[in-house]
Amino acid sequence: MSEAQSVKKIKKMPERRCIGCMESFNKKDLIRVVRSSEGEVSLDFTGKKSGRGAYICKKTECFKKAKKAGRFSKNLNCDVPEEIYVKLEAELEEYDKK
């Protein structure tokens, strides 16, 4: 076996930008809010739902900043229901407790 064949490929992790702090993170370290083609907005913890997505890091301050600036609605091109904000905030508070 040649040296080139024995070197394992390093898989590049996709990065996404948090809409709160505008910093790039690994995709798996962010929470995705997705708008489906039917216009339904939901939280996507798997990162595999189809639709337009907006990513937020797991910091409560980033969530509050993004919500205040209207970045969720702007990035998803639709109005985000208040229940999504409540669910996301609860999820972030749970993460902060860990």
C-alpha angles and dihedrals in degrees: 000000000000123000092249092057094049094057109094119226115248109226112228113228114224114242129213132187122245110234090215106053096013092229123137120244137169108281092240091058093061135072115236124216109198136194113206124216087260090059097252114144119211143152115264114200094170096053090222105098113114119244142065112320139201121194129215128183120233096262119111092214091058090051092051092047093049093046093049092049092047092238095144092059092042095050095043094042092228143074112278115222116241090238090066090055090049093050092046094048091049090050092051092048089052090051091050090056091060 
